[in-house]
Amino acid sequence: MGDDIGNSDDSDDYVVAIDVRLRDIDFMGHVNNATYATYLEEARQMYFRDVVGVSLVDVGTVLANLEIDYVRPIEADADVTVALRVPDLGTSSLPMEYEIRADGNRAATARTVQVLVDQETGHSKPIPDDWRARIAAAGSDDRND
């Protein structure tokens, strides 16, 4: 996980606010650990909409990998944000690095890998050039592996 994600001087991060819902809270008064993945999904969906210009409902992507490192619990009344960036692009894979923050403090770091797939064949397909350009314009690197 890159330590640069979420630094206040890193203007390349895409940051979204997340609403903590009552159903997110476990019996200890913290956000349930499984809910962190939902927060990542919400941030990813907004990134695709705002930066890439597509809805995840309309394109074929699959989540190939998910890693979460928990740092501290998120309290029920915390202001939660998720910062994310795309560190590099593969031919068909789109890795993302995240920092979940509670009241401005790191609560977790995470990494996902989305793979673009052809919805008819189920096979991976290359990331379109226009997606690459939009991601690069948003400040993320655009390198092939």
Number of C-alpha atoms within 10 A of each C-alpha: 14 12 9 12 23 27 13 9 9 11 12 19 23 23 19 18 15 17 13 18 10 11 9 17 18 14 7 9 14 16 22 18 16 10 15 21 16 12 20 27 14 15 23 23 15 19 21 15 13 14 16 18 14 15 14 15 8 8 12 18 21 15 14 13 11 14 13 19 12 15 13 13 15 26 18 19 16 15 16 22 24 27 22 26 24 23 16 18 21 15 15 18 23 20 20 21 24 26 29 30 23 21 13 14 16 20 20 20 25 21 20 21 20 18 23 23 19 14 13 7 8 12 12 17 17 13 17 11 9 11 16 18 14 16 22 19 14 18 16 21 16 18 12 10 8
